[in-house]
Amino acid sequence: MPQIFPGRFAAKMEGPFVVFLIGMRINRLFAFRQWMQVARAMPPMIKELMRQPELGLLHVENAVYWPGALIIQYWRSFDQLHAYAHDRNAAHLPAWAEFNRRIGNNGAVGIWHETYVVQPNSFESIYANMPRFGLARAGGHEPVIGRINSARRRMGMADDPTVETPQLAPQPLARNAPNP
């Protein structure tokens, strides 16, 4: 079980970074073989990237939604993401060629991606009573106190008056406690 950090924390990233969203959408439920083929293509790429941190992948989060799946990737730079996507010796290009050969434009399953280059002071986050997650796992995290105690300040806007968050003593997490 991951460590829970009681209190409020914000992600901390040095320099620019990239958020890359990639997903698949099931368009024909009974085209099981086709969409499972697409679903199985991504794990080898992620394993390859995790074994080689010099390629630039910082962290990955997975999510499932109806009717598809989403992978959130955090990269050190767009150039590293682009280089991996076009590397003839990496897992991506053969998977992309296989998708085009077997599925192409038949409409059974869709794939998509979005790429965001994020500059310093142009993002903000909050994690309350959470393990490190998302951007906080890709980089680091720090307590939300003082100079970063408001969303505007976390975005680098120092003109925001802020009210200090009281620092409460961490409470132990109760096991099997009833939900309120």
C-alpha distance (Angstrom), angle and dihedral (degrees) to the residues before:
residue distance angle dihedral
M1 . . .
P2 3.81 . .
Q3 3.79 120.9 .
I4 3.81 112.5 -96.5
F5 3.80 115.5 -140.8
P6 3.83 107.6 -149.0
G7 3.78 113.3 -142.2
R8 3.78 132.7 26.1
F9 3.79 123.5 -42.7
A10 3.80 135.8 175.2
A11 3.79 130.2 -152.3
K12 3.77 116.0 -102.7
M13 3.82 120.0 -153.3
E14 3.79 128.4 171.5
G15 3.79 114.9 -141.6
P16 3.80 127.9 -18.4
F17 3.80 121.7 -32.3
V18 3.80 139.3 176.1
V19 3.79 131.3 -115.2
F20 3.79 110.5 -157.8
L21 3.80 119.4 -171.7
I22 3.78 116.5 -166.3
G23 3.75 128.0 173.1
M24 3.73 150.7 154.3
R25 3.77 130.5 -131.1
I26 3.80 124.8 -152.8
N27 3.80 106.1 -134.9
R28 3.80 98.0 169.0
L29 3.79 112.4 36.6
F30 3.80 94.0 -162.0
A31 3.84 93.3 52.2
F32 3.80 85.4 86.5
R33 3.82 97.1 152.5
Q34 3.77 93.0 52.5
W35 3.77 98.2 49.4
M36 3.82 92.8 40.3
Q37 3.80 88.1 54.4
V38 3.80 88.8 55.2
A39 3.82 92.2 45.2
R40 3.83 91.3 51.9
A41 3.81 93.5 51.3
M42 3.81 97.5 71.9
P43 3.86 104.0 55.6
P44 3.83 94.4 65.2
M45 3.80 89.7 51.4
I46 3.81 92.1 50.0
K47 3.83 91.2 47.8
E48 3.81 90.1 49.7
L49 3.81 91.2 50.5
M50 3.82 94.1 45.7
R51 3.83 90.5 51.8
Q52 3.81 90.0 53.0
P53 3.82 109.4 43.9
E54 3.80 90.1 171.3
L55 3.83 86.7 74.7
G56 3.81 88.2 72.8
L57 3.81 107.8 -110.8
L58 3.82 108.1 138.0
H59 3.80 103.4 179.3
V60 3.82 143.9 -20.4
E61 3.82 132.2 -145.8
N62 3.81 122.7 -171.6
A63 3.78 128.2 -150.8
V64 3.78 135.2 177.1
Y65 3.80 122.6 -149.5
W66 3.76 131.9 168.4
P67 2.99 115.0 -66.3
G68 3.79 99.2 11.3
A69 3.76 152.7 1.1
L70 3.80 134.7 -90.7
I71 3.78 132.4 -158.2
I72 3.79 118.8 -162.6
Q73 3.78 111.6 -156.0
Y74 3.79 127.6 -171.6
W75 3.80 115.5 -154.8
R76 3.79 133.0 -173.3
S77 3.84 91.7 -131.8
F78 3.79 144.4 -3.8
D79 3.80 90.1 -121.6
Q80 3.83 90.4 59.3
L81 3.82 92.3 47.7
H82 3.81 90.9 48.3
A83 3.80 92.8 46.2
Y84 3.80 91.3 52.9
A85 3.81 92.5 48.1
H86 3.82 90.3 54.1
D87 3.82 99.8 37.3
R88 3.82 107.6 121.9
N89 3.83 90.3 -155.9
A90 3.83 95.5 52.9
A91 3.82 130.3 86.2
H92 3.82 96.5 -110.1
L93 3.81 102.9 73.7
P94 3.83 95.7 50.6
A95 3.83 90.0 48.4
W96 3.81 91.1 49.5
A97 3.82 91.6 48.6
E98 3.82 90.2 48.8
F99 3.81 91.3 50.8
N100 3.79 90.8 52.0
R101 3.81 92.8 45.7
R102 3.82 97.9 46.7
I103 3.80 103.6 28.9
G104 3.78 108.9 12.5
N105 3.79 109.7 146.0
N106 3.82 99.3 -18.3
G107 3.82 91.5 114.8
A108 3.83 97.7 -132.6
V109 3.77 94.3 118.3
G110 3.77 132.2 11.4
I111 3.77 129.6 -150.7
W112 3.77 128.3 -163.1
H113 3.77 143.1 169.2
E114 3.78 139.5 -169.7
T115 3.81 125.6 -162.8
Y116 3.80 125.5 -157.0
V117 3.80 124.5 -174.6
V118 3.79 106.9 -154.0
Q119 3.79 121.2 -157.6
P120 3.81 125.0 -154.9
N121 3.81 113.7 -82.8
S122 3.81 91.4 20.8
F123 3.79 100.4 95.8
E124 3.74 137.0 53.1
S125 3.77 135.1 -175.0
I126 3.77 142.2 179.6
Y127 3.79 129.9 -157.6
A128 3.80 117.4 -177.0
N129 3.79 119.1 -168.5
M130 3.80 90.8 -17.0
P131 3.77 138.3 131.0
R132 3.79 113.9 -113.5
F133 3.80 103.8 -70.9
G134 3.80 139.5 172.4
L135 3.77 113.6 -22.8
A136 3.81 90.8 6.6
R137 3.82 87.9 61.5
A138 3.79 92.8 44.4
G139 3.79 90.7 55.1
G140 3.74 124.8 -3.5
H141 3.75 139.6 -72.5
E142 3.76 136.1 -129.4
P143 3.80 135.7 -168.6
V144 3.80 114.7 -88.5
I145 3.80 99.1 -118.8
G146 3.78 136.9 119.2
R147 3.79 114.8 -7.2
I148 3.85 94.2 16.4
N149 3.81 98.6 43.5
S150 3.81 94.9 116.5
A151 3.79 135.5 46.4
R152 3.81 91.3 -116.9
R153 3.79 91.6 52.9
R154 3.81 91.7 47.2
M155 3.83 85.5 55.5
G156 3.82 89.2 55.3
M157 3.82 96.1 -102.3
A158 3.78 102.6 135.8
D159 3.82 93.4 -177.6
D160 3.81 93.7 81.3
P161 3.79 115.3 107.6
T162 3.76 108.1 -136.7
V163 3.74 136.9 -161.0
E164 3.77 113.8 -142.1
T165 3.78 116.6 -113.2
P166 3.78 109.1 -125.4
Q167 3.78 111.1 -113.5
L168 3.77 106.2 -125.9
A169 3.75 123.0 -164.1
P170 3.80 108.2 -102.5
Q171 3.77 111.8 -99.0
P172 3.79 119.2 -140.5
L173 3.77 113.5 -110.9
A174 3.79 107.9 -111.4
R175 3.77 116.0 -134.0
N176 3.78 116.9 -135.7
A177 3.78 91.4 3.2
P178 3.80 114.0 162.9
N179 3.79 116.6 -107.3
P180 3.81 112.5 -110.9
